Amino acid sequence: MLTFTQLIILLFWTSIGSADAEKLFHNRDHSDVQALSSHQAEVITDTYTAEVYLSRYGFMKPVNWEEIQFEDPHTNFNDDFVDELQATIREGNSVPRSRDTPQDGDRDEHTTQTESEAFVSALTEFQKVSGLPVTGVFDEATKLAMNKPRCGVPDMEIDLNTPAAAASDILSSPTSDSFNETGSNSTSEAVRRRKRHLAALVSKRRRKRDVGETGYMAFSKKVLRWRLIGEGYSSQLSVEEQRFIFRQAFRMWSEVSPLEFVEDTRSPLEDVDIRLGFGTGRHLGCNQRFDGTGQEFAHAWFLGDIHFDDDEHFTGPNAGSGISLLKVAVHEIGHVLGLPHIYRPGSIMQPSYLPHESGFEMDWMDRKAVQHLYGGCKGRFNTVFDWIRKEKTPYGEVAIRFNTYFVRDGWYWLYENRNNRTRYGDPVALQAGWRGIPVDGVDAHVHVWSRRRDAVYFFKGTQFWRYDGENDVVFRQDPEGRRYPRLISKGFPGVSSPIDTAFYDRRDSHIYFFKNTLVYAFDVEANSLARGFPKNIRDVFPAVASGDHPDGNIDAAYFSYTHNAVFLLKGARFWQVVGSRDRWRRPSLPRNGLLPHKEVHRHWFDICNVHPTALKLTR
């Protein structure tokens, strides 16, 4: 029997031994702690492991990825049992052949030949979609491609054309219930009830099903909630860094689609649309086991679950090493939204991971793919304008350049006319672009630009501001001694305020102000209204096609230097004003006539709202 003193001494030496085995204090970034060796994925080295790879990702036979999610996870089995089971599967015959089984050499030879043909066909398809030389031979280039880190979602899926078909397959799918044959009938009935419940969810949440070249619309609503689940944090990055990266990943999809994403940490988990988490091996109750470092880094399920293999070396933006968690997250979110793998260089939806520079953007194909499912981005704009600036070239010459901006409320998008899309990372707060103008947006921008004048004005309500381009701030007092903001009625006599919008027409040196159904043409040189104004908008801008006219209340009037044309925008539509070139080609066209309307989102792409909670990303 140990005495009390002996017990104290024993505990003292035990604590010293523990301290030697594991440091009690370490750096916050764990740089002084040696990480445990992670499980390594099996390397593809021969035709057998290649065949397993091709089978897993649907090249041998299309995979019902939806069905796999509903198979029983059997989390009660220990890892040793799972390892033994997988080893048995890898041997090729999970059920030993009985000595009493009749021998049929011809049948075996035919089966082997058929399997060989299937393997070559699958290998050829893999080489084709991977951009490799199509040889049908398991060569070094193919081996290298198969061993690249990749997404765990199959490349080839079964096409379930209707929600009913998906539900039917789930209910009748052969799962691993044979492991539970010794269980009670009540357990089997519970499993069946669970499958029926999940099948019902499938039919409710998947209205369109086309897992072909374009994917399927996964959600019928536009605002989706997501969460990094508490039991699924990464061991490599701080929780705040993980959440910041995921916020950025969701924002990237929001910038190119009508979908908005909001982080939800309060609602019941079953009410959250997209759930993200990290794990290793058997993880988070998932049916798919992660393979360790080297191959599958993540997978996504069509009901909104995204899992990341924590054995992989995930890193944050600008790390310069490891696997970019941002890039992987963007890819897996694409799957949850319904996108399949896309075999196009530069696409974020390629199945294999390719190192990317820190500033990677959504590829054109990715943007068009998600918009094919959910539509383009629509919405009214407060104003649209080209911002003119002067820059000095390396040779000392002055160059005139412009950028196009779309403004909605207190936010703006810079439109890259050459690329025909918005700038990556937009929208941006209006105050970041123009200091001193109203933070909640403006009604109009006017640039009076002629040989004698160069003045920029912003209008809001009954007031206007002149902008000092050299100092990049609004004038409090301009060189002529006028103080700002000023009343529109004082600066532009005869113009009724507030206005809807305005633009400067260099052809006649007039500012055209729009208010309801009236147009005010203001002569800048005479500092007064032009004769006969205001006029009805139909008289100043007649319709070319009968009945096709905005009829007042214009959202934005915009002179485009890119198109050398004037556009009137209202709602989701725009009308182009007939120009001199149009009249030269078609003399019958009326002056300032409005050509038939077109849709804004089909002419200017990716001007998409972002949820207010994601407008300012902070760590």
C-alpha positions, 0 to 999 in steps of 0.5 A: 500500500502506497503512503500518502507521501509516496503517492505525491512523489509518484505523481510528481515524477509522472508529471515530469515525464509527461512534460518531457513527452509533450510540451505544455507550452508552444508557439501559437503557430505550432512551429515548435511542435513536430506534427504527427506523420499523416496517413499517406494515400496509396500511390497509383503504380500499376494497372490494378491500382489504375483500374481501382482509380478509374472505377472510383471516379466513374470511368469504368462505370458511371457512379451514382454519387448521390446514392453513395451519400445515403449508404450506412456509414458503419461508424461503429466499426473500428479503423482496423476492421475498415483497413482489413475490409479495404485490403480484401476489396483490393485483392479483387475477390471479396468472396473466396471461390468455393472448391465445389464451383464448376470450372469454366475456362472459356467463361473466365477467358471471355470475362478477362477479355471483356474486363481488359477492353473495359479498362482500355476504354476507361483509360482512353477516356481518362487520357482524353479528358485529362489532355494526355496523349490518347494511347490506351496504355498505362504509361508514365504520363498517365500514372503521373496524372492519376497521382496528382491531388484531386477532388473526390467527386467522380468525373462520370456520374449517372444521369438522373433526369428526374427527382423521382428517379433519384429518390427511387434509386436511393430507396432501392439501392443495394447498401451495406445492410448485409453487415447488419443482418444480425440486427433487429427488424426495428433497426432495419426499419429505422434505416429505411425510414432514414432513406425515405426521409433523405429521398424526400429531401432530394425531390424537394431540393432538386427541381432540375436534374441534368448531370451531363455537361452543364450540371444541375440547379441545386437550389431554388432560392437565391440567398444561401446560408453556410457554416463551418461546423464546430466538430470539423475545424482544421488542425492546421489553420486558425478557426478565424483564418478558415472562416475568412477563406471560406467567406472569400470563396463564397464571395467569389461565386457570388460575384459571378452569379445571382446567388448570395451567401451568408455565414450562419452560426446560430440556426439549427444545423439542419436549416443551414444550406451548406456545411463545411468541415475537416476530417481524416480517414473516417470523418464527420459521419461520412460514407467516403473515407479520406485516403490521406496525403497525396490524392483526394483533398476534398469532396462535396455532397449534393445535399450541401456537405463539403469535407476537406482531408485534414491530412493534406497541407492546406494553406491560406492565400499568398502562402506560396506552398501547400494546397490553397484552401481557397482554390479547393473551397471554390471548387467544392462549392461549385459542386454543391451548387450543381456544377460537374467537373469541367475539362478546360485549362484555367477552369476552377472545376478541373478535377485535378489540383493545379497550383495557382498564383494567389490572384486567380480568378473565375474562368469564363467557362466557370462563370457561364456554367453557373449562370447557365444554371441560375441565370445572369445578374439583374438589377437597377443601377443608380448611374453608369459612367466612363471616368476619364483620367490623364496619365503620363507615359514613360516617355513623358507624353500625356495619355487619355484613358477611361474606365467604365463604372456601374453604381448601385446604392453605395457600391460600384463595379469597374467594368473591364470592357476588354474582358467583357466582365467586372473586375475581380473583387468588386463591388467596392464601397463608393467612398473608396473610389471617390472621396467626399461624395454621398456614401449611399450613392448618387443619381448621376455623373456628368463630365463636361469635357470640351476644349474650353471646359473640363469639369466633373459633377456628381448629383444627388437629390437637390444638390450636386458636387464638383470633383477635384480629379487632381487631388481625388476629392470633392471640391469644397471650393472650386477655383472660381470660388463656388462652394459645394455642395450646391443646389442644382437650381443654382448651378443649372438654372431652369432644371427642376430637381431632384433628377433621375439621371443625366449625361453630357452630349459632346456633339452639341455641348448640352447636358441632358437631365431626365426627370420623370417623363421630361428631358431638360437640355442645358446649354453649358456655354450659355449657362441656360436651358436650350430653347423649347425645353423641357420636352417629353422624353418621346419627343427628344428620344423617339422610339425606332420600333413602335411601342418600344420605349422606356417612357420616362423614369430613367435609371441611368443615361450613359455615354460609352467611349467604348461603343461611341454611343449613348445608352438609356438604362431602366430596370433590366433593359437598355436602349441605345440611342441612334448615332451618326454612324447609324443614320449614315447606314440607315438615313431613315432613322430619327435623330436620337431615336431609341433602337429596340431594347436589349437585356442589360445582363446580356450585354454587360456581364457579371455585375452581381450583388454580394450579400451585405455581410460579405461586402467587407471581408475582414479576418 
